[in-house]
Amino acid sequence: MTLRLIGSARDGGTRRREFEELARKHERDIFNAALRMAGNYADAEDVAQEALVKAYNAFDQFELGTNFRAWILRIVTNTYINEFRRRRRAPDTTTWDDLPREELGKLARDEEDSPELAALAGAIDAEVEQALSEIPEVFREAVVLCDMHGMAYGDIADALGVPIGTVRSRIARGRGLLQGKLEAYARSRGLI
């Protein structure tokens, strides 16, 4: 993902530079959060880009010196919840059989050549990623924001629009579900 912003006359360039500096510093966190929530690369790019646009438009409301990472991850989460979750409920689908063979080869090459995918390779084992994708979305969101992005429970509650007790409950249940799914994996790695 590459950060691309269009400046406006109202910011005089200073706020734009401040935003770009902060956004670039947290670009990987932004994309990873979007990827974990969306579950696929294409949707994650859309979520991240839409969140960056929203954050840029609301940057005048951000108080410099406060936690930009928590602020932007809250926007990523809200963007995913408000816009992209609805789209996933009734997705446009196609089968691999519908794609011409030359397109399948092109898709495979594009993925292999992607610097973003290369950077993410090995970040999380496939077994862990699979287990994470299998738990219900409400638990996955809370676990991802807490355990993978280090957000405080209060920030997660704000981002998800639920009480802090609900956040605690979702994290505990999500971790429990993950533990059950990953027990054999952890044993094979000598972690337990």
Buried (B, 14 or more C-beta within 10 A) or exposed (E): BEBEBEBEEEBEEEBBEBBBEBBEEBBBBBBBBBBBBBBEBEBBBBBBBBBBBBBBEEBEEBEEEEBBBBBBBBBBBBBBBEBBBEEEEEEEEEEEEEEEEEEEEEEEEEEEEEEBEEEBEEEBEEBBBEBBEEBEBBBBBBBBBBBBBEBBBEBBBBBBEBEBEBBBBBBEBBBEBBEEBBEEBEEEEEEE
